[in-house]
């Protein structure tokens, strides 16, 4: 009995001492964008307001070319619904391209030039912030007109000065203001615009801008 027990234990040891051969690691190919969404096509729609219809017609090829050829996103104008429609393709390299293209078209609809709005396709850290003059101060009649005049300056001088100092782009559409730029730069531009709305003279805003832009240049 003892000899049988010893031989059994030796067999167990002999079996356990053999090296275990593990199966090879599986190699998975990275998922394509259309596979991430279970093969479903993703859509975005951007409304076209009445006054941006003609500029869109003129600049259509400038908008269509980077969206279709570089970002690999299908784009078309739905004339009946008056919307620009975007959708992914099987060869779209990144799913985030769809949202970037939607932001680019939306920026054009807000009034930005194509050459400025196209930066949204190429850079990640760009945003658009919109607000109304009445959000800063309730103004009516001539007071509102003067505030809009202070924001633009003579021949757009004040607006250009804020844009160049803060590396942003600004659109003043009636009482709405849209700012395109990085987070920190938008904040500086917004503070300057708010000071002008509240009644600060342009000279005071310029001097403050010079100090802030010098500080920003030192930081980077």
DRENVEXTI-737984 format. One record per atom (N, C-alpha, C): residue in three letters; x, y, z. Coordinates in pm, whole numbers, plus 32768, in hexadecimal, padded with zeros to 4 digits. Layout:
// residues N
AlaXYZ ...
END
This chain:
// residues 220
Unk80537F878000 Unk800080008000 Unk8056807E8000 Unk80C080778053 Unk811980EC805C Unk815E81067FD7 Unk818B80977F97 Unk81D180A77F16 Unk817380E37EAC Unk80F680B97EAE Unk809480F27E50 Unk808281887E65 Unk807A81AF7EE7 Unk8069823E7F0C Unk80E082907EE1 Unk815B82557EF6 Unk81D5829F7ED0 Unk81DC82B27E39 Unk81BA82497DED Unk81C082537D5A Unk815B82BA7D26 Unk80E582BF7D68 Unk807F83227D3F Unk80B183AF7D55 Unk80F183C67DCC Unk8124844C7DEA Unk819484747D8B Unk81E784117D63 Unk8253842D7D04 Unk821A84537C7B Unk81AE840E7C54 Unk816D842F7BD4 Unk813784BE7BD4 Unk80FA84E57C47 Unk80C2856D7C54 Unk813185D37C47 Unk81A185B87C8C Unk821286147C86 Unk8249861E7BF7 Unk825085AB7BB5 Unk828585A87B2D Unk822C85FB7ACE Unk81A985F07AE1 Unk814B863B7A8D Unk815786D07AA6 Unk816086F67B29 Unk816287847B4D Unk81E487C77B24 Unk8250877C7B18 Unk82D287B87AF6 Unk82DC87DE7A63 Unk828487A87A0E Unk828887CA7980 Unk825C885B796A Unk82A688A87918 Unk827F89357902 Unk81FB893F78B5 Unk81A589A178E2 Unk812289B478A1 Unk81348A0C7825 Unk810089DF77B8 Unk81078A2C773B Unk80878A80772F Unk809A8B057738 Unk80268B617730 Unk80048B7C769E Unk7F878B8E7682 Unk7F608BB075F9 Unk7F968C3B75D3 Unk7FB08C577555 Unk7FE48CDC752D Unk7F7E8D4B7548 Unk7FB28DC37566 Unk7F5A8E347584 Unk7F0A8E597507 Unk7E8A8E72751A Unk7E3A8E9A74A4 Unk7E628F277477 Unk7E648F3B73F7 Unk7E858FBF73BF Unk7E068FF97380 Unk7DD8906673BD Unk7D5E90A7738B Unk7D859123733B Unk7D4E913072C6 Unk7D6291A87275 Unk7D14921C72B5 Unk7D4A929772AF Unk7CFE930872E6 Unk7C7A931A729C Unk7C13933D72EA Unk7B8E934F72AE Unk7B8B93C97254 Unk7B4793BE71E7 Unk7B329431718F Unk7AC0948571C9 Unk7ABF950971A9 Unk7A57955F71E2 Unk79C9952D71CC Unk79AB94F77152 Unk792194CB713A Unk7901944A7186 Unk796A940071B1 Unk795393877201 Unk793993A97293 Unk7970941C72C2 Unk795B9445734D Unk78C8945F736A Unk788294917306 Unk77F394AE7317 Unk779D943E72DD Unk77D093C172E5 Unk7789934A72B4 Unk776293567221 Unk77B9939871D4 Unk779E93A57145 Unk7735940C7121 Unk770094547186 Unk769994B9716B Unk76DB9539713A Unk769C957870D9 Unk76CD95F870A6 Unk76A196667105 Unk76FF96C07129 Unk76DF972D7185 Unk76C797AE7136 Unk766597FA7161 Unk763D98747119 Unk764D98F07172 Unk766199627133 Unk765499E47174 Unk760C9A417112 Unk75B89A997147 Unk75729AFB70F2 Unk75899B87712A Unk75A99BE370D1 Unk75C19C6F70F9 Unk755E9CC770AE Unk750F9D1370F9 Unk74AA9D6970BB Unk74EC9DDF7074 Unk74AF9E087005 Unk74E19E7C6FB9 Unk747A9EEB6FC6 Unk74A29F5A7005 Unk74449FC97015 Unk7436A0146F91 Unk73CDA0636F87 Unk73AAA0A66F09 Unk741CA0FD6ED4 Unk745BA14B6F2B Unk74C1A1AB6EFD Unk7548A1696EDE Unk755AA0E76F01 Unk75DAA0A36EE2 Unk75CDA0486E68 Unk7559A04A6E28 Unk75419FF16DB7 Unk7597A0176D3D Unk759AA0986D1D Unk75E9A0C76CAA Unk767FA0B76CC3 Unk76B5A0E06D39 Unk7744A0C86D53 Unk776AA0346D4D Unk770D9FDC6D79 Unk77289F4C6D73 Unk77349F1C6CE3 Unk76DC9F506C8C Unk76E29F2D6BFD Unk77699F526BC2 Unk77989FCC6BE3 Unk78159FFE6BAA Unk788E9FB06BDE Unk788C9F8B6C5E Unk79009F4A6C9C Unk78F29EB26CA3 Unk78909E7A6C5A Unk78729DEA6C69 Unk78EB9D926C4C Unk79359DAD6BE0 Unk79A79D576BBC Unk7A189D636C22 Unk7A299DDA6C5E Unk7A8F9DEC6CC7 Unk7A6D9D9B6D44 Unk79EB9D8A6D5E Unk79BF9D3A6DD2 Unk79C29CA56DAF Unk79919C856D36 Unk79849BF86D0C Unk7A0B9BB16D03 Unk7A719BF46CC8 Unk7AF19BB26CAC Unk7B379B7C6D29 Unk7B4F9BCF6D92 Unk7B939B966E08 Unk7B409B2D6E52 Unk7ABC9B3F6E54 Unk7A669AE06E9C Unk7A669A596E57 Unk7A559A586DD1 Unk7A4999DA6D88 Unk7AD199976D71 Unk7B3499E76D48 Unk7BB499AC6D1F Unk7C1399936D93 Unk7C1A99F06DF2 Unk7C7C99E26E5F Unk7C4199986ED8 Unk7BC699BD6EFE Unk7B8B99806F76 Unk7B3D98FF6F54 Unk7B2A98E46ED2 Unk7AE4986B6EA4 Unk7A5698626EDF Unk7A0D98D16ED4 Unk798198D86F03 Unk792B99026E8D Unk78BA98BD6E7A Unk785C98E26E0F Unk780E995E6E39 Unk77FC99BC6DDD Unk77B59A386DFC Unk77589A5A6D87 Unk76E09A886DA8 Unk76839AB66D3E Unk76299B226D78 Unk75EE9B706D1C Unk758F9BD86D44 Unk75039BA66D27 Unk74B09B9D6D8F Unk74249B766D7E Unk73D49BF56D66 Unk73B19C0D6CE8 Unk736F9C8B6CC3 Unk72E49C976CFD Unk72A09C246D09 Unk72169C276D3C Unk72139C4A6DD1 Unk726B9C096E1E Unk726E9C216EAF Unk72C79C976ED6 Unk73159CCB6E73 Unk73749D396E8B Unk73D79D156EFA Unk74119CA06EEC Unk74779C716F4C Unk74ED9C376F00 Unk75649C466F3A Unk75DB9C016F06 Unk75E59B7C6F50 Unk75E79B0F6F06 Unk75E89A896F43 Unk76729A496F34 Unk76A39A0F6FA1 Unk772699CD6FA2 Unk7716993E6FD0 Unk776198E16F95 Unk775C98576FC5 Unk77E398136FB2 Unk77FC97AD7005 Unk787A97637000 Unk787C97066F87 Unk78F796E06F5F Unk790B96806EF2 Unk795996096F28 Unk795995986EDF Unk79A795246F0E Unk7A3D95426F1B Unk7A7095A46ECC Unk7AFF95C36ED2 Unk7B1F963D6F27 Unk7AC0966A6F7A Unk7ADA96DB6FD4 Unk7B4396B1703A Unk7BB696F87042 Unk7C2396CA7099 Unk7C0596D7712F Unk7BB3973A7156 Unk7B99975071E4 Unk7B08977D71F4 Unk7AC597427256 Unk7A369761726B Unk7A2197F37297 Unk7A88982F72D7 Unk7A7C98B97306 Unk7A7C991D7292 Unk7AA598F1721A Unk7AA5994A71A5 Unk7A19997F7186 Unk79B4992E71A2 Unk792A99577186 Unk790499D271D7 Unk792399D07259 Unk79019A4272AF Unk79559ABD728B Unk79D49AA67267 Unk7A2A9B16723D Unk79F19B5B71C2 Unk79C39B0A7162 Unk798A9B4370E7 Unk79079B8D7105 Unk78B79B577160 Unk783A9B9B7187 Unk78599C2271C8 Unk78C29C26721D Unk78EA9CA4725D Unk791C9D0871F6 Unk79669CD67192 Unk799C9D2B7127 Unk792B9D6C70D8 Unk78C69D1C70B1 Unk78559D527065 Unk78049DB370BC Unk77F29D8F713C Unk77A79DE67198 Unk77EE9E6D71A9 Unk78749E6B71B0 Unk78C19EE771BE Unk78AB9F417144 Unk78A79F0470CD Unk788E9F527053 Unk78029F907058 Unk77A09F43708B Unk77169F767094 Unk770B9FEC70F7 Unk77639FED715B Unk7761A05B71BC Unk779CA0DB7181 Unk77E9A0CE7113 Unk781FA14570D2 Unk78B6A14970C7 Unk78FCA0E170F4 Unk798EA0DF70E8 Unk79B5A0C07057 Unk7A28A0F4702D Unk7A5CA0D46FA7 Unk7A86A0426FA2 Unk7A87A0096F29 Unk7AAE9F7C6F19 Unk7B3F9F676F46 Unk7B989FC56F26 Unk7C269FB56F49 Unk7C3C9FB86FE0 Unk7BE19FFD7029 Unk7BEA9FFD70BC Unk7BA99F8070F7 Unk7B329F5E70C1 Unk7AE69EEB70F6 Unk7B2E9E6770DD Unk7B7E9E607071 Unk7BC29DE2704E Unk7C279DB870B8 Unk7C509E17710C Unk7CAC9DF6717B Unk7C6D9D9271DB Unk7BE79D8F71E2 Unk7BA19D2E7238 Unk7BBA9C9E720B Unk7BD69C8B7188 Unk7BF29C047156 Unk7C809BD9717A Unk7CDA9C3C7182 Unk7D699C1B7190 Unk7D9B9C1D721F Unk7D599C6A7274 Unk7D869C767300 Unk7D199C43735E Unk7D459C0573CB Unk7CE59BCA742A Unk7CB69C2E7494 Unk7D0E9C8874BE Unk7CF09CDE7531 Unk7CAB9D61750A Unk7C559D5D74A7 Unk7C0D9DD6747D Unk7B789DCA749E Unk7B3E9E3974C9 Unk7AB29E3A74F1 Unk7A6E9EB774BA Unk79EA9EB474BC Unk799C9F2B7499 Unk79459F4F7511 Unk794D9FCC753A Unk78F79FFA75A8 Unk789BA0687573 Unk781CA0607593 Unk77BAA0C37565 Unk7771A0FE75DD Unk7759A17F75D6 Unk7706A1C0763E Unk76C7A23C7603 Unk7666A273764A Unk7621A2EB761B Unk7649A3627670 Unk763AA3D87637 Unk765EA4537680 Unk7608A46076FE Unk7588A43876F4 Unk752DA4467768 Unk7554A3E877DA Unk75A7A37E77BD Unk75D7A3287829 Unk7639A3737883 Unk767CA3D9784A Unk76DEA4277897 Unk7699A49F78D8 Unk764BA4E77888 Unk7605A55E78BA Unk7586A5747868 Unk751AA59378AA Unk749CA5AC7863 Unk749EA6377826 Unk74A8A63C77A1 Unk74ABA6BC775A Unk743DA6BF76F2 Unk7406A73676DB Unk739BA7447677 Unk73B2A7C07623 Unk737AA7BD75A9 Unk737BA8337553 Unk7407A861752E Unk741FA8E6753D Unk749FA9217516 Unk7512A8EE756B Unk74F6A8CD75E8 Unk7561A89A7641 Unk7598A8167609 Unk753DA7C175D7 Unk7567A741759B Unk75B8A759751B Unk758BA7B674C9 Unk75D1A7D7744C Unk765EA8097469 Unk766BA85F74D0 Unk76EFA89574F3 Unk774BA8277526 Unk7712A7C77573 Unk7763A75875A6 Unk779AA7037533 Unk7745A6E874CF Unk7771A69B7459 Unk77DDA6E9740F Unk77CBA76D7406 Unk782FA7C373C6 Unk78B4A7C1740F Unk78AFA7C27495 Unk792BA7BB74E6 Unk7974A73774CE Unk7927A6C874BE Unk7965A64574A8 Unk79AFA6407423 Unk7973A67C73B9 Unk79B0A6777335 Unk7A1FA6DF7328 Unk7A05A7577359 Unk7A63A7C47345 Unk7A55A7FB72B8 Unk7AA3A8637299 Unk7A9BA8A17214 Unk7AD9A84471AD Unk7A86A816714D Unk7AB8A7BA70E6 Unk7AE1A732711D Unk7AA9A70F7191 Unk7AC9A68C71CC Unk7B4FA6887215 Unk7B85A7017233 Unk7C0CA70A7270 Unk7C14A6C472F7 Unk7BB2A6DC734D Unk7BB4A6A173D3 Unk7BA9A60973CE Unk7B4FA5D9737A Unk7B3CA547736B Unk7BBDA505733C Unk7BFFA54072D8 Unk7C7CA50772A4 Unk7CE9A509730E Unk7CEDA575735D Unk7D54A58073C6 Unk7D44A510742D Unk7CC5A4F47455 Unk7CACA48974B7 Unk7CD0A4027479 Unk7CABA3EE73F9 Unk7CC9A36F73B4 Unk7D5FA35673AE Unk7DABA3BC7387 Unk7E3DA3AB7376 Unk7E83A39873FB Unk7E55A3DF7462 Unk7E97A3D574E5 Unk7E7CA34F7528 Unk7E04A3177511 Unk7DDEA29B7558 Unk7DE4A21E74FF Unk7E0AA22F747E Unk7E0FA1BE741F Unk7D87A1767416 Unk7D1FA1C3740B Unk7C97A18C73FE Unk7C56A1C87381 Unk7BE0A19A7360 Unk7B8EA1D772F6 Unk7B06A1F87333 Unk7AD4A2707314 Unk7A57A2A07351 Unk79F3A2C272E2 Unk7977A29872F7 Unk790AA2BE729C Unk78A1A30872EF Unk787EA38172C2 Unk7814A3CE7305 Unk779CA3CC72A7 Unk7737A37D72CA Unk76BFA36F7277 Unk7649A3AA72C5 Unk7628A42872A4 Unk75BFA47272EC Unk75E5A4797380 Unk7597A43D73D8 Unk75B8A4457467 Unk7600A3C77499 Unk7619A3697440 Unk7660A2ED7466 Unk76F4A2F87443 Unk7747A2C2749B Unk77D8A2C47486 Unk780BA234748B Unk7859A20D7426 Unk7893A1877420 Unk792BA1947421 Unk796EA1467474 Unk7A01A14A747D Unk7A37A0BE7461 Unk7A97A0B77406 Unk7AD9A03873E2 Unk7B6BA03F740E Unk7B959FDD745F Unk7C209FDB748D Unk7C369F7174F8 Unk7CAD9F747535 Unk7CC99F1675A2 Unk7C869F497622 Unk7C7E9EF27687 Unk7C319F127701 Unk7C679F917745 Unk7CEC9F977758 Unk7D28A00A779E Unk7D16A08A774E Unk7D29A08176C9 Unk7D1EA0F97674 Unk7C8FA12D766B Unk7C2FA0D0766B Unk7BA1A0F97669 Unk7B81A14A76E7 Unk7BB7A11E7757 Unk7B9CA16377D7 Unk7BCFA1F377D3 Unk7C4AA206779E Unk7C85A28D7796 Unk7C31A2E47738 Unk7C0BA2AD76C4 Unk7BBBA2F97663 Unk7B33A31C769D Unk7AF7A2BB76E4 Unk7A72A2D2771E Unk7A77A33F7788 Unk7AE1A33F77DA Unk7AEFA3A77841 Unk7AF9A4327802 Unk7B44A43C7794 Unk7B54A4BD774F Unk7ACFA4EC7714 Unk7A87A48E76D7 Unk7A05A4B0769A Unk79A2A4DB7706 Unk79A2A4957777 Unk7947A4B877E5 Unk7966A544781C Unk79E8A5657824 Unk7A0EA5EC7853 Unk79D9A65777F4 Unk79E1A63E7772 Unk79AEA69E7710 Unk7917A6AD7719 Unk78D1A63D772D Unk783EA641773A Unk7817A69277B6 Unk7862A6807821 Unk7843A6C5789F Unk7867A75A789B Unk78AAA786782E Unk78C1A816781D Unk7952A8427824 Unk79B1A7E67832 Unk7A3EA80E7838 Unk7A6AA84A77B1 Unk7ABBA8B577B4 Unk7AEEA8EA7735 Unk7B51A88976F5 Unk7B5CA8907671 Unk7BAFA8307627 Unk7C42A8377652 Unk7C74A8B0766F Unk7D01A8C17696 Unk7D24A8727713 Unk7CC9A8767773 Unk7CDFA82C77F1 Unk7CE4A79677D7 Unk7C8AA7667780 Unk7C85A6D7775E Unk7D05A6AD7715 Unk7D37A70676BB Unk7DB3A6E77671 Unk7E28A6D376D1 Unk7E37A72F7730 Unk7EA9A726778C Unk7EA1A6A777E2 Unk7E26A684780B Unk7E14A609785A Unk7E35A58D7804 Unk7E0BA5927786 Unk7E26A5247729 Unk7EBCA5107716 Unk7F06A5817708 Unk7F97A57876F4 Unk7FD9A52F7769 Unk7FADA55277E3 Unk7FE7A514785B Unk7FC7A47F7860 Unk7F49A45D7842 Unk7F1EA3D0784A Unk7F61A37D77DD Unk7F68A3B47762 Unk7FA5A36776F4 Unk803CA353770B Unk807EA3B5774A Unk810CA3A5776D Unk811DA33677D4 Unk80BEA3307833 Unk80C4A2C77899 Unk80ADA23C785C Unk804FA23677FD Unk8034A1B777B8 Unk80AEA1897766 Unk80F1A1EB7726 Unk8167A1C976D4 Unk81D7A192772C Unk81E8A1CB77A5 Unk824EA1997802 Unk8230A10B782D Unk81AFA0ED7845 Unk8188A0697877 Unk81A89FFC7810 Unk8196A01C778F Unk81AF9FB77727 Unk823A9FC876ED 
END
